[in-house]
Amino acid sequence: MRVLVPSPLHSYTQGRHAEATGATLGEVLHDLDRRYPGIRFRMVDEQDRIRPHMRVFVNGEQEFALERALQDSDVVQVVQALSGG
């Protein structure tokens, strides 16, 4: 499936789009890490939760659960949250 990654992670994927497979969001992120070593740690913490400064959307809807079931036709988008003032 197609995964859109934010520009700070392009150094891992050499571009905006990446491909990954998996039945769940967690499996897709593991497959991304297999293809692009080190990228998962930038998105998921040691407690297996999406990092607070990252947002993950599946077909345009924000997702928090790595257990979320996915289909091959789904589009996963990872966004790095901005903060400051």
N, C-alpha and C positions, 0 to 999 in steps of 0.2 A: 504494500500500500504506500501511498505517497505521504511523506512527512515533511512539513515545512518547518525549517529551523530558523531561529533569529540570527541576525548578522554576527553577534558575538561568538556564535558556534560555527560559523562558516569555515573557520580554520580546520575543523574536524572533517567537514563534509565537502570542502572545496566548492561550495555553492549553496543556494537557497533551498533546494529540494534534495531529499534523501529518500531512499526506498528501504522498506523494512517489512517483515512478515511477523505474524503472531495472532493468536486467538484473543488475546487481551492486551490492554494498554501496556501492562508490565512486560509482557512478552515482546511487544514491539520495541520497547525501550531497551530490552536486553539484546534484541537482534540489531538494533542501531549500534549498540556498544560493540557487538561482535564485528560489525562492518566498519565502524569508526571508533576505534578504541579510545576510551576515556570520556566519551560524550555523555554517557548515562550519569556519571558522577556529578556532572555540571547541572543535571536536572533533578536527580533523586538523591536524598540524603542517606545516611547510614541506617536510619530507622525505616527505610523503604517507603518514604513519603516524598511527594513532590516538594521541592525546595520552595520556601516562602516567596522568593523573588521570581519564580517561574510560574507561568500559567500554561495549561495544556487545554486545547480545545479539540473536540471531536465533532466534525461536521458543523462547526460554528458554535457549539455549546461547550461551556467550560466543564472540565472533568477533573475530579479530585482523586478518584479511586483507580488504582492500578489494576484492579480486578475487572474493570469495565470490559465487557465483551465487545469485540470489533469484527467487522467484516472487511473483506478485501477491497470493497468499494469505498470504505470510509477514508476521510482525509483528516490527518492529525496535524495540528498546528501548535508549535511551541513558541511562546512569547515570553520575552524577558520583561518583567515589570520594571517600570521606572519609578524612582522615588527622589525625594529632595524637595527643596522649597526655594 
